[in-house]
Amino acid sequence: MTLWSLPLINPNTNHIDDDVFDAITMQQHKRFSMWSIQTGQSVIDLLRSARFMCRDNGGNFGVVLEGTLPHCNLYGALLPDGSTHT
């Protein structure tokens, strides 16, 4: 099994690639919205500052996003079910 890793925001275009966007779960989208409301920042600004890397979830549903979590400013992961850990 080949594991892969891609930046959430493509550094060449400064946008989220469609393939990566399609891999993000609805629960992760909800978490982005919650963080946006809590911090008063736009979702795209949060994602840029988090510098998330999308990582293969071992063949399981969704992707794991690793980077600086906006709600605590610690390095951690946002899992496909919307939960986080550091």
Protein Blocks (a to p, Z undefined) as FASTA:
>chain_A
ZZddddfbafklopacfklmmmpcfklmmmmmmmmmmnopafklmmmmnopacddehhpa
cjddddddfklopacdddfkopacZZ
